[in-house]
Amino acid sequence: MAAVVGTTSRRSLSGFYKMLLVLLSIILLLASSALALFFSREPSRAQDAGAYGAVAASALGLWAAVRTLAAGSAETLSLPWSVPLGSLSFCLDPLSALFLVPVFLLTGLAAVYGVGYLRSYAGSKPLGLAWAAFNTLTAAMVLVFTAANAVLFLLGWELMAAASFLLVLFEHDKAQSRKAGFIYLAAGGAGALLLMAAFALLGAGSPLLDFASFRTPSGTAASAIFLLALGGFGLKAGFIPLHVWLPEAHPAAPSHVSAVMSGVMIKTGIYGLIRVLVFLGPWQEWWGWTLLAAGCVSCVLGALFALAQHELKRVLAYSSIENIGIILAAVGLGMVGAAHNADRLAALAFAGALLHVFNHSLFKGLLFMGAGAVLHGAGTAELDALGGLAKKMPRTALLFIAGAASACALPPFNGFAGEFLVYLGAFKGISSYPAVALAGVLAGLSLAVAGALAAAAFARAAGAAFLGEPRTERAAAAHPPDGLMLFSMYALGALCLAVCAAAPLLLVPLVSAVGAGFGGGFGAAAALEVPGPLVYISAGALLLAAVAAIAAVKRRSMFPAARTADVPTWDCGYAAPTARMQYGASSFAQPLTDFFQPVLRKLGQYPVIAEYFPGKASFSTEAQAVVYNAVYAPAAARIRDLAYRFSWLQHGRLQIYIMYIVVTLLGLLLWKL
Amino acid sequence: MEIVKPLTQYLAALLLAPLLPGIINRVKAFFAGRRGQPVLQLYYDLYKLLQKAPVYSRTTTWVFRAGPVIGLAAILTSLAVLPFAGRPSFLAFDGDFIFLLYLLGLARFATVLAALDTGSAFEGMGASREMQFAVFAEPAFFLGLAALARVTGQTSLAGMFGVLTGDLWRTAAPVLALLTASFFIVLLAENSRVPADDPNTHLELTMIHEVMVLDHSGPELAYILYGAALKLWFFGALIACMVLPRHSGSWAGDTGLFLLAMAGVAAAVGVVESVIARLRLIKVPYMLITAFAFSTLALIFQMGR
């Protein structure tokens, strides 16, 4: 076999084991997929096959990815492939590795969690198929992050979409899951079409669609490719207005899959966009502004929509849109900065974006697992049916609140670290680069507004689910998650704390990933700009933790055995409060959702009091999928009407379809003659 | 000994902060023609509360107990970053004000969760309003800081206030005046003062911050009250640094002037509370949007200069 093996460093083969480990993990994942499918009649064996395979592959891959980040060098492998334009080319550079670390971390932990989570479905659902799809999804993501050939990349891309489609349909007996599945399929198909066009333009004139053989396109072509890639990758990343599938599909999947989809799968869109940006050569300023605008809109509206949702997993799904927006805004800010030679600013923004990619996967994984524990324990994740779960599942409550604090970027949790770098980049622009000041203000302001809205959304979600008194019988009878589920959540929670405390350790990975992803110049600038903030993030977090510890110890020393009298909440002297008097999720959000009603357009039914002694009254509000209803549903109806006009082409008779093929082939032949 | 001065500054803030509510109360008493509470009243209250055993409702969990501790810790940490009389504290770094903004967010988050943990309708109401106002106050505060960064060309609070001299006031007076006004409105809202909230109100339905801590008692209430005084100090110090650009090189002189300015800020809050009625709840966002507009105007002026 004529294998072309190369590394960028002189040590040639010594670092090559990393590439082999990653490939081995793909093979392991696919093999365990097949095994899980083989055992589909024996749920416990299928669970074992899937989970052990996923964990083993994670361990191998994680080792390789971490070593790649530490070494900062790239490994490539290229084998011939019989597929036209394709080659089995792989590249494992620090950018790939930075995206691979969360993939392996989260899928490994999600597999452990999944064993506990799926146990109750044994017998009623095909667990073998679920595990096969889960491990195939992981393998496909690894393929996407390492492929260095467009055909191979798209193969991984489509495999990823297909596997996750199966998982979204896990509970296909629910109409909502089926709807989610169809929207997801349509979005995935549209995205892939745009990507094929983008890659075709990029690879025009080269014999193989290898990334290395792409030539820098000219100005107009580059802009066209940028827009195609933005659409194609944006549909996967899920920024507004390309997000419509996300809040439907993520909640529909089983919770450990939601964790993986929200935590890492949507990042493939960000990864693809960054890769394509490098192929496009010198950036035009308006690309940066486009990304910045899309990011700002996504982060603010994502947080606002999250505030209006009534279901815990939908809150989390919209929060993912917010976080993708933050990442995108940071990349956009960096590109605008780069266009004005503000490399220091750009390096900070890029480093912040990549750090947030990593951080978001940790806390969003944790939050979805927490939501899964609620769903598993109480049988529902409707916020207005929950409450008081902190007493039934105290550990889950602690971990969920920690995840929520991370998601609101509150120190000392990890969400703060990435956003801090982005803010700092924005303020560098505001204070020192007049040409970039406006971009800095926009990015920083959006982050600030989104942060305040996200804090409201997460305080509401955590409060309604875990605090106060249970609102329903189901919530009162909730049971805690089992040890495996808790283990995964504890691991992610500990990582959320560790990232901020040990931020300086992230310097080398971040700098090498920025260099590999955006260009060496930015890597060098990041090496100058990033160390200081990372040290201060960790100093601030540690100081905060120390002060909190002192305050807590001091508090305990005053009244160690605190008197817990068996009394109700004071509630202004009312002696018989009931759980229904509590402020619920809807009432908590009402002042803000009313204020933003022009954007949210929630539907509501309000009681009208017309008599002196009114009888029973009811009140309900419903959060709408605003963009879907306003844009996509009418557009889909239009397309369907158009398609009906051509329905005379479709007779359902095989002969006629064969005739179409023959006529097309003849036409092509004549055209070439 | 370079560590002694920051340490003294920090301890001074911790010790003197409970004076500010006392000053405000005395000013209000003066306007109302009363004698008023002793200036040291909060110290007495804190001492008394620390002796009392707390009572917990059976609905509450560890979240309720953790709220005041985390809230106080966040404010204490923020004071270690905040400049004192325009001089850096222990932990001054590029972008330190972002850290401060999020520390205040952490304190708010902990307080709100502790309020929701009681399962009380009133505390839920307060929590909801607190979060609502934060959505308007934070952008105003953020844009104000952005404008300040633009005026001074600095990205740390100590840097900004180090550059903010009388000369800068002469050249950029409109910008700085707008920013001071904006920060003052944020101070009133963040510290639940009139016209955003009334710390002395007696009707739970109309409370915001006070209603969130109805169920806290004993040392936890002491933590909350002390945290509130420190937060007032925090915002007061920002405004004092704005209006009192550093003149001399003498540390003692600057510190004295700064403390005087802090007393002035407290007196100004007292005057505002005496002459303005409280806004209706639904009008409070408009007040904060005014602050936002001030900050935006300041930024536009500065970018146009």
Interface residues (C-beta under 8 A of the other chain):
Chain A: G387 G388 A390 K391 P394 A397 L398 I401 A405 C408 A409 L410 P411 F416 F420 Y423 L424 F427 K428 I430 S431 S432 P434 A437 L438 G440 V441 G444 L445 A448 V449 G451 A452 L453 A455 A456 F458 A459 R460 A462 G463 A464 F466 L467 G468 E469 G532 P533 Y536 A539 G540 L543 L544 V547 A548 I550 A551 A552 R555 M558 F559 A562 R563 T564 A565 D566 V567 P568 T569 W570 D571 C572 P577 A579 M581 Q582 Y583 G584 S587 F588 A589 Q590 P591 L592 F595
Chain B: L50 A53 P54 V55 Y56 S57 R58 T59 T60 T61 W62 V63 R65 A66 P68 V69 I70 L72 A73 A74 L76 T77 A80 V81 L91 F93 D94 G95 D96 I98 F99 L101 Y102 L103 G105 L106 R108 F109 V112 L113 L116 D117 T118 G119 S120 A121 F122 E123 G124 M125 A127 S128 R129 M131 Q132 A134 V135 E138 P139 F142 L143 A146 A149 R150 T152 G153 Q154 T155 E204 L214 D215 G218 P219 E220 Y223 P285 L299 M303
